[in-house]
């Protein structure tokens, strides 16, 4: 696995190799040298794809605050709130004055997505050069190698526009390489429907050319494209096509829900549901048939990244225990509790539901080895307060990859990013919209039964049930903002279930970054309420 991670350099690091060329003193632009020397064969394109992987993985790192970057799509909703909060986090949790067009998190996220778009466009453009050595042994193999590169680049471009359109609505659409002849300073907004049409084309291409399986974690499966297409079609209010794509994933024999114990802790206490997330269990080669996409990571090699999921979602129990390093080694590492689930989520689970078992959530801590027990406390709605160290927290992101670094805020293990369980819920959503409640109930029950929750009936299926089940299954994973906006319920449900929010209709979309507006020669109409 370390050999795989070593390939995941950022593109900028490759310029160090270029500097060793005998032509170093020739006065040519370094970016031209980089492009001309890198994208000449399949190996070079592979490095470019891996560099974009690293940009995408940074969604779960601490990019400019002490919290995972994707918190902006999870917090400030009905399912998540800022427990141990601070000013930047508060902007996307409580909202209010700190969330504005000058907000640096908005700016950096917007720029990251266009870094991914532009990097993908560069690969798509350069792949069409006639002199590329695709390193195949036949014309057919060369064509397959080329299409596999294009499939990844186009999926990544669609992935970036997924975040952009769900965050801002209309956004600039860029589909080509930017060079001296195509550079422009005027980027008008494109209608969100047009952008999503291009996303659909990209994902359909990826579906056609990606592998059926996920045996190589650097080569995505077509199931990822199909999963994203199912979500996209639901966003486009096309439940029939969403159903077809979600069914294609679920019927793929290379993937299946984890319904029995497996992996590194199979002989110890646990559940099939919690086994999915354990350190050492993330990849198909580890036996995880539920993983559609994993973020690769390891320690002490170029390309590693400190993943901030545990820092974000695990509470500050170190302020309760007496021997911190011992406690960290027992309880999955050091957390800081930036985000927690709401009381709404806390009250969703049945007692026997594995998704809220002792293996899924921390509910007590020993103060020290062999010492007294400190139990978590669940308050009433009226007594619910910010900065609660005794709030129970998820164990999905426990692990640290190195016992000598248990005090570290980051994790360096491979991590599940996209799961088949969510595909089941996308399918159930499509089936509900198609008045196929019997089938929707069956797919929801596949998740409930593997977690020992009481099965539901077709008569139970409605929007609230779908949202409840997503909250139970996908806590801390789901982009809840996207889901609620898909149903038109971001504001009312957040107001109902999140005690601390000040959300209004203005927050349905984020403001365009002021830096984008100021540097753009095209006139930009700011999103409603942010003018």
Beta strands, then each sheet from edge to edge (+ up, - down):
strand 1: 80-82
strand 2: 291-295
strand 3: 339-341
strand 4: 361-362
strand 5: 364-366
strand 6: 373-375
strand 7: 393-394
strand 8: 415-419
sheet 1: 1+ 3-
sheet 2: 2+ 8-
sheet 3: 4+ 7-
sheet 4: 5+ 6-
end
